[in-house]
Each structure stands twice: as C-alpha cells, then as structure tokens.
Amino acid sequence: MKSSFWMGAIALIVMGLPLAADSLTGKVVDPQGAPVAKAQVSLFDKASGNIRKTTSSEAGEYSFPDIPAGTYLMEARTNGEALISSTDIAVAGTTAQDVTLSVQTSVIRVSVTATSTPLSSQEVSKVVDVIDSEQINARDEYSVGEVLRGMPGIQIQTQVGGITQIRTRGLPNQYTAVLIDGLRFRDAAATQGDASAFVSDMNVTDQSRVEFMRGSGSDLYGTNAVGGAINLNSNEGGGKMHGALRAEGGGLGMARGTLNLAGGIKQNKFVYSGGASHLNVTSGVRGKTPNRTSSGELFGKYYFTPKLSLSGRVWGSDSWQRLGDGRAAQAGVPGDVAAT
C-alpha cells in the first residue's frame, strides 16, 4: 500500500508596530545563588503564543533582545531536568530578572493546547501531558503513535507499516483531533473530517514537544476534539547552528536514520529548523510485509519587528507497503497498491 500527503501552512501575524524595542536580561542561578551555565531558557508570549529560546552563558547570563512589551511565561531548566523554574514576567522597556532554579518533586511543564495560551501545568484545569524532544530521543520513539503509547487515558492500536488508531477514553479514533502547531489538521476526503488516515505516516522528525489533552476540547478545536487533542509542536530553532544525526537497525530487517538541523541568523531575527527521517523495514512480519516511510519537515520564521513576523512550516511524508498474507485471495488486487 502506498500513500502520501503533503501539507504546509503560512501564518502572517500582525499585532501592531512597537514604538521602541524592549528586552529581557538576567542570570540563571541555582538554589545556593551560584550561576548555572548552559541552562535552557524558553520565553512564551502569552499574547501571541510565540516561543523564544536561548541558553545561558558560562556566567549564567541570558538575554532576549528586541521583544514586544507584555506578559511572558519563562521556563528554565538544566540538562537532565534536575533543576527547573517556571515564572510569569512582565516586560516593559529594558527589564532585568534573575531566575532561581529549584529541585522539583514533580515536573512542571508549559502547555499551550489546553487554552491556546501558554500556561504552566499548575494553572491548567484540564489534563494535559507534555513530552519534549529530549524524552522522545531518550525513548527512541519513531512515530507519533509510539510517543503517545505510554500516556494514560489513550489506547494505541498500531504496527510498523500498518494502520494506526488512536482512541481517547474509549471513544472512536475520529474523536481525537490532530493539531500541528495549534492548527487543525484534517483529511478532506474523510467522511468524519478527521486525520486518522494520516496518523500512520506521521513519524517524529523535527518536533520540539508533543502535547496530549484528555477531555473535550471541541470548544477550541471543533467536533473532532470531543475525546481529546494531540498537538505536534515544530522545533522553532534559534541560537547557533546545531544538528544531530542518528542511525540504527533492528529486527524484521529494520533500518532507520534521522537528520536534524536548526539555528538562527542575525541574533535570531530569522530562526529555522528542519529534519528528515527514513524508516525501512525490508522483511516485516513473517518476512512478507516490507514497508518504508520517508518524512521531512521545515520551519522558518522572520521577525520584521518584535511584533511583526512571517512564519512558514512544511510537513511531508511518503510511505509504501507491500501486501502480505491473504493478498492471493483477493481477486484483482496486485502485490503493490497505490493510492493518493
């Protein structure tokens, strides 16, 4: 079976031109007041939902220049998440704010899916689970279905190269909405208007985080979100150019490779990220169901001013599978079936 889908979205966000550039600077320190180097600092704009990221210097200093005045939710954490901080900050003019990390008994993550506004998990009334790219890489997950498999309240029925069904709290799969960066993704040819036909081909290639909300989100995302909503957030890049290359192999003749590249230009005036992955199963179950899937993602954003930006994202996937046992009993069905 062969299927392919291509999708892209371009968003132009205009929120007024600023009279002057604002900025946020400070230090990241540990509970004893010592500076923390290479801490990951994320700034979530509560008005637009934009995310800016940076890394603290060897002296623990961080800086977000040329940002709009307003209220932000800032999240800082060390590698391995031993020390975490999440706090609201009001930016007006040149604002200085030091961040003190602390040991957290439970992980506090920022969620956007529940209310379409960045909020910490303590502020969200709905049940939301967040899995970031570090966890995805540590678990070595290759598909969206595999990422969601361990979450409570959801049932995943899938196999390599087969159809994936997602059931939230016992409801049929068409009642779980699929979002890409908060934009609703649907199959125009489906009678239910859902994205179930494409979930099987959606491999994790360049996501910064995956958010899963259990419970009705139909007031925000339409009737397909009665059971819940899955939001796939693209990596927005930024900072110095960096990347990663991974290759692996396993049983059933499986081979997989991924390549990621991200960065920023002119002090993150333009940020970008991209990724490509290829999964090839040469034999499959009982050696009769070979399949392969190639995926690619691109994201770019240019800030004309702190409040005026142009962003674009493209996601592509192409998959192929050979029919296995039982195909001889289907009259007129060839070994390879192509469908669009």
C-alpha positions as CSV (number, residue, x, y, z in Angstrom):
1,M,0.0,0.0,0.0
2,K,1.4,3.4,-0.9
3,S,0.1,6.7,0.4
4,S,1.5,10.2,0.5
5,F,0.5,13.5,1.9
6,W,1.9,17.0,1.8
7,M,0.8,19.9,3.8
8,G,2.0,23.4,4.5
9,A,0.8,26.5,6.4
10,I,2.0,30.0,6.3
11,A,0.9,32.4,9.0
12,L,1.3,36.2,9.0
13,I,1.0,37.7,12.4
14,V,0.5,41.4,12.7
15,M,0.0,42.8,16.2
16,G,1.0,46.5,15.8
17,L,4.3,48.1,15.4
18,P,6.3,48.9,18.6
19,L,7.5,52.4,19.4
20,A,10.7,51.1,20.9
21,A,12.4,47.8,21.3
22,D,12.1,46.0,24.7
23,S,14.4,43.4,26.1
24,L,14.7,40.9,29.0
25,T,18.1,40.1,30.6
26,G,19.2,38.3,33.8
27,K,21.0,35.5,35.4
28,V,20.1,31.8,35.9
29,V,21.3,30.7,39.4
30,D,20.9,27.5,41.5
31,P,19.3,27.4,45.0
32,Q,22.7,28.5,46.5
33,G,22.9,31.5,44.2
34,A,25.7,30.1,42.0
35,P,25.4,30.8,38.3
36,V,24.2,28.0,36.1
37,A,25.8,27.6,32.7
38,K,24.1,26.2,29.6
39,A,20.7,26.3,31.2
40,Q,17.8,26.1,28.6
41,V,15.6,29.2,28.8
42,S,12.3,29.4,27.0
43,L,10.1,32.5,26.8
44,F,6.4,32.0,26.0
45,D,4.5,35.1,24.8
46,K,1.0,34.9,26.5
47,A,-0.4,37.3,23.9
48,S,0.7,35.6,20.6
49,G,1.9,32.2,21.8
50,N,5.4,32.8,20.2
51,I,8.3,30.9,21.7
52,R,11.8,32.3,22.0
53,K,14.7,30.2,23.3
54,T,18.2,30.8,24.4
55,T,21.0,29.2,26.5
56,S,22.7,30.8,29.5
57,S,26.4,31.7,29.2
58,E,29.2,30.3,31.3
59,A,28.4,33.1,33.8
60,G,24.8,32.1,33.8
61,E,23.6,35.2,31.9
62,Y,20.7,35.1,29.4
63,S,19.2,37.7,27.1
64,F,16.1,38.2,24.9
65,P,16.7,41.4,22.9
66,D,14.0,43.1,20.7
67,I,10.9,41.5,22.2
68,P,7.4,43.2,22.5
69,A,6.3,44.5,25.8
70,G,3.8,42.3,27.6
71,T,3.4,39.3,29.9
72,Y,5.5,36.2,29.4
73,L,5.8,32.8,30.9
74,M,9.5,31.9,31.3
75,E,10.7,28.3,31.8
76,A,14.3,27.5,32.6
77,R,15.8,24.1,33.2
78,T,19.1,22.3,33.3
79,N,20.1,19.2,31.3
80,G,18.5,16.2,32.9
81,E,15.8,18.4,34.5
82,A,17.4,18.3,37.9
83,L,16.7,22.0,38.5
84,I,13.6,23.7,37.0
85,S,11.9,27.1,37.2
86,S,8.7,28.4,35.7
87,T,7.5,32.0,36.4
88,D,5.5,34.9,34.9
89,I,7.4,38.0,33.9
90,A,6.1,41.4,32.8
91,V,8.4,43.1,30.2
92,A,8.4,46.8,29.8
93,G,11.4,48.6,28.4
94,T,14.7,47.1,29.5
95,T,13.7,44.5,32.1
96,A,16.2,42.6,34.3
97,Q,15.0,39.4,36.0
98,D,17.2,36.8,37.6
99,V,15.9,33.2,37.7
100,T,16.4,30.9,40.6
101,L,16.2,27.2,39.8
102,S,14.9,24.7,42.3
103,V,14.6,21.0,42.7
104,Q,11.1,19.9,41.7
105,T,9.4,16.9,43.1
106,S,7.1,16.8,40.1
107,V,7.9,18.1,36.6
108,I,6.2,21.4,35.8
109,R,5.8,21.9,32.1
110,V,4.3,24.7,30.0
111,S,1.2,23.7,28.0
112,V,-0.4,25.6,25.1
113,T,-3.0,23.1,23.9
114,A,-5.5,23.3,26.8
115,T,-6.3,27.0,26.4
116,S,-4.4,28.2,23.3
117,T,-2.4,30.3,25.7
118,P,0.9,29.3,27.3
119,L,0.3,28.2,30.9
120,S,2.2,26.1,33.4
121,S,0.7,22.7,34.3
122,Q,-0.3,24.0,37.7
123,E,-2.5,26.6,36.0
124,V,-4.3,24.3,33.6
125,S,-7.6,22.9,34.7
126,K,-7.7,20.2,32.0
127,V,-5.5,17.0,32.0
128,V,-2.5,17.6,29.7
129,D,0.6,15.5,29.2
130,V,3.7,17.0,27.5
131,I,6.6,15.0,26.0
132,D,9.5,17.1,24.8
133,S,12.2,16.2,22.3
134,E,14.7,15.1,24.9
135,Q,12.2,12.5,26.2
136,I,11.4,11.4,22.7
137,N,15.1,10.9,21.8
138,A,15.7,9.1,25.2
139,R,12.9,6.7,24.4
140,D,14.0,6.3,20.8
141,E,10.4,6.7,19.5
142,Y,10.0,6.9,15.8
143,S,6.3,7.7,15.3
144,V,3.5,9.8,16.8
145,G,1.7,6.6,17.8
146,E,4.7,5.3,19.7
147,V,5.2,8.6,21.5
148,L,1.6,8.5,22.8
149,R,1.5,4.8,23.7
150,G,2.5,5.2,27.3
151,M,0.1,8.1,28.2
152,P,-2.9,7.4,30.4
153,G,-6.4,7.5,29.0
154,I,-5.4,6.7,25.5
155,Q,-5.3,3.4,23.5
156,I,-3.0,3.0,20.5
157,Q,-3.5,0.2,18.0
158,T,-0.7,0.1,15.5
159,Q,2.0,-1.9,13.9
160,V,5.0,-1.0,11.7
161,G,3.7,-0.1,8.3
162,G,0.1,-0.7,9.4
163,I,-2.9,1.5,10.2
164,T,-2.7,3.4,13.5
165,Q,-5.9,4.0,15.5
166,I,-6.0,6.4,18.5
167,R,-8.8,6.0,21.0
168,T,-9.1,8.5,23.8
169,R,-11.1,7.4,26.8
170,G,-12.8,4.7,24.8
171,L,-14.1,6.9,22.1
172,P,-13.7,6.1,18.4
173,N,-10.5,7.4,16.8
174,Q,-12.3,10.2,14.8
175,Y,-12.9,11.9,18.1
176,T,-9.3,12.7,18.8
177,A,-8.2,15.9,17.0
178,V,-4.7,16.2,15.5
179,L,-3.1,19.7,15.5
180,I,0.2,20.9,14.0
181,D,1.5,24.0,15.9
182,G,-2.1,24.6,17.1
183,L,-3.5,24.4,13.5
184,R,-6.2,21.8,13.0
185,F,-5.1,19.0,10.5
186,R,-7.9,17.1,8.8
187,D,-8.4,14.7,5.9
188,A,-10.7,16.5,3.4
189,A,-11.7,13.1,1.9
190,A,-12.7,11.5,5.2
191,T,-16.4,11.2,6.0
192,Q,-15.7,12.3,9.6
193,G,-13.3,15.0,8.6
194,D,-10.6,13.7,10.9
195,A,-6.9,12.9,10.4
196,S,-7.0,9.1,11.1
197,A,-5.9,8.2,7.6
198,F,-2.6,10.1,8.0
199,V,-1.6,9.2,11.6
200,S,0.1,6.0,10.4
201,D,2.5,8.0,8.2
202,M,3.4,10.7,10.8
203,N,6.9,9.9,12.1
204,V,8.6,12.1,14.7
205,T,11.1,14.1,12.7
206,D,11.5,17.6,14.0
207,Q,9.2,18.2,16.9
208,S,10.1,20.2,20.0
209,R,7.3,18.7,22.0
210,V,4.1,16.7,21.7
211,E,1.1,17.7,23.9
212,F,-1.9,15.5,24.5
213,M,-5.0,16.8,26.2
214,R,-7.6,14.4,27.5
215,G,-11.1,15.6,27.7
216,S,-13.3,17.6,25.4
217,G,-11.6,20.4,23.5
218,S,-14.4,20.9,21.0
219,D,-14.9,24.5,22.1
220,L,-11.4,25.3,20.8
221,Y,-10.7,22.7,18.0
222,G,-14.1,21.5,16.7
223,T,-16.2,18.4,16.9
224,N,-13.2,16.1,16.3
225,A,-11.8,17.1,19.7
226,V,-14.6,15.6,21.8
227,G,-12.3,12.9,23.2
228,G,-9.1,14.9,23.2
229,A,-6.5,16.7,21.1
230,I,-2.9,15.9,20.1
231,N,-0.7,19.0,19.3
232,L,2.6,18.4,17.5
233,N,4.8,21.4,18.0
234,S,7.5,22.1,15.5
235,N,11.0,22.9,16.6
236,E,11.4,26.7,16.1
237,G,15.2,26.6,16.1
238,G,17.3,29.6,17.1
239,G,20.7,30.1,18.5
240,K,23.9,28.9,16.9
241,M,23.6,26.4,14.1
242,H,23.4,22.9,15.6
243,G,22.2,19.5,14.4
244,A,22.0,15.8,15.1
245,L,22.4,12.6,13.1
246,R,21.1,9.2,14.2
247,A,21.2,5.8,12.6
248,E,20.0,2.4,13.9
249,G,18.9,-1.0,12.9
250,G,16.9,-3.9,14.4
251,G,14.7,-6.9,13.9
252,L,12.4,-7.5,10.9
253,G,15.1,-6.1,8.7
254,M,14.5,-2.6,10.1
255,A,16.8,0.4,9.4
256,R,16.2,4.0,10.5
257,G,18.0,7.2,10.1
258,T,17.2,10.8,11.1
259,L,18.9,14.2,10.4
260,N,18.1,17.5,12.2
261,L,19.4,21.0,11.7
262,A,18.4,24.2,13.4
263,G,19.7,27.7,14.2
264,G,19.2,31.4,13.9
265,I,20.6,34.3,11.8
266,K,21.3,37.9,12.9
267,Q,20.6,37.5,16.6
268,N,17.6,35.2,15.9
269,K,16.0,37.7,13.6
270,F,15.4,34.7,11.4
271,V,15.1,31.3,13.0
272,Y,14.9,28.0,11.2
273,S,14.8,24.2,11.7
274,G,14.4,21.2,9.6
275,G,14.6,17.4,9.7
276,A,14.4,14.3,7.6
277,S,13.9,10.7,8.5
278,H,13.7,7.4,6.7
279,L,12.3,4.1,8.1
280,N,12.8,1.0,6.0
281,V,11.6,-2.5,7.1
282,T,12.9,-4.9,4.5
283,S,11.1,-8.1,5.7
284,G,8.3,-7.2,8.2
285,V,6.1,-9.7,10.0
286,R,6.7,-13.3,8.8
287,G,9.0,-11.7,6.2
288,K,6.1,-10.8,3.9
289,T,5.2,-7.2,4.8
290,P,8.1,-4.9,3.9
291,N,7.4,-1.2,4.2
292,R,9.2,2.1,4.2
293,T,8.4,5.7,5.2
294,S,10.3,8.9,4.4
295,S,9.4,12.1,6.1
296,G,10.6,15.7,6.0
297,E,9.8,18.9,8.0
298,L,10.8,22.5,7.6
299,F,10.1,25.5,9.8
300,G,11.1,29.2,9.4
301,K,10.2,32.5,11.0
302,Y,11.4,36.0,10.2
303,Y,10.9,38.9,12.6
304,F,10.4,42.1,10.7
305,T,9.9,43.8,14.1
306,P,9.4,42.4,17.6
307,K,5.6,42.4,16.9
308,L,5.6,41.6,13.2
309,S,6.7,38.2,11.9
310,L,6.2,35.8,9.0
311,S,6.4,32.1,9.6
312,G,6.0,29.1,7.4
313,R,6.0,25.3,8.0
314,V,6.0,22.3,5.7
315,W,5.5,18.7,6.6
316,G,5.8,15.9,4.0
317,S,5.6,12.1,4.2
318,D,5.7,9.3,1.7
319,S,5.1,5.6,2.6
320,W,4.9,2.3,0.9
321,Q,3.9,-1.2,2.0
322,R,3.6,-4.5,0.2
323,L,0.5,-6.5,0.9
324,G,1.3,-9.7,2.9
325,D,-0.6,-12.8,3.7
326,G,-4.1,-13.1,2.1
327,R,-3.4,-11.0,-1.0
328,A,-3.8,-14.0,-3.2
329,A,-7.3,-14.5,-2.0
330,Q,-8.3,-11.0,-3.2
331,A,-9.1,-11.3,-6.8
332,G,-7.7,-8.5,-9.0
333,V,-5.5,-7.0,-6.2
334,P,-1.9,-6.7,-7.3
335,G,1.1,-7.1,-4.9
336,D,1.6,-3.3,-4.8
337,V,-1.5,-1.0,-4.4
338,A,-1.0,2.7,-4.9
339,A,-3.5,5.3,-3.6
340,T,-3.5,9.0,-3.2
